[in-house]
């Protein structure tokens, strides 16, 4: 298992990790609150993606080479 999809692209078996598009969108929403709405960043809660906002990435070639059935993962 790996922590990000780039590792799967490089040959890792699988990861359940951050969707960077969603994380960037969240950061943009926070920037709007600071820059447009004048919110103080020191008073804002820390933003994070919940587990249901993360994504599963599987390298099927690696799974086949290791003879692992990943059909039930997705």
N, C-alpha and C positions, 0 to 999 in steps of 0.2 A: 504494500500500500504506500501511496505517496500523498503529499499534502496539496499539490496543485496539478492542474491538467497538463502543464508544460512537461512535467516529469513523465506523464503517461505518453506524451508525444515522443519523448526521448527513449521509450522502451519499457517504462515501468508498467506494472500490471494494471493497477486501478487506483482511483482516488475518489473521495467524496469531499469536495472542497469548494472553495469560494468561486462564485460567479462574478468575475471582475466587472462585467458590465453593470450588474445590479449594485455592486459596491460603489462604483463610480457614480451611478445615479443617486444613491443615498448621499454621497459626499456632496454632489451638486445641490441637492435639496437643502443640506445643512448650510452650504455657502450662501444660498438665497436667503435663508433665515438670518445669517450674519450680515451680509452686504446690503440686502434690500430692506429687511425688516428691522435691522439694527439690534438684533439679539446678541447678548454677550456670550461668547463661546465658553467662558468659564462656568456659566450656569447651565449649559446644555448637557444633556445626558450623552454618554459615550454611545456611538452608533455601532451596530454590528448586524450581521446577517444571521437570521435564525436558521436552524437546520433544514427547514423546508425551502429555504431560499438558496441552498447550496446545490451543486450538481454532481452527478456521478459520471465519471469518465473511465472507460475501459479500453485497454489496448487488446483487441481481439487476437492480433498476431502473437503477442506475448502469451496470452492465455492458451492459445492452441499449442505453442511450443512447450508450455508447461503441462499440457493436457488437463487444463482446468475448464470446467463447464461454467460459463458465466451467464448462461441464458436466464437464470432465475434472478440475477441481480437487477435487471432493468424491468 
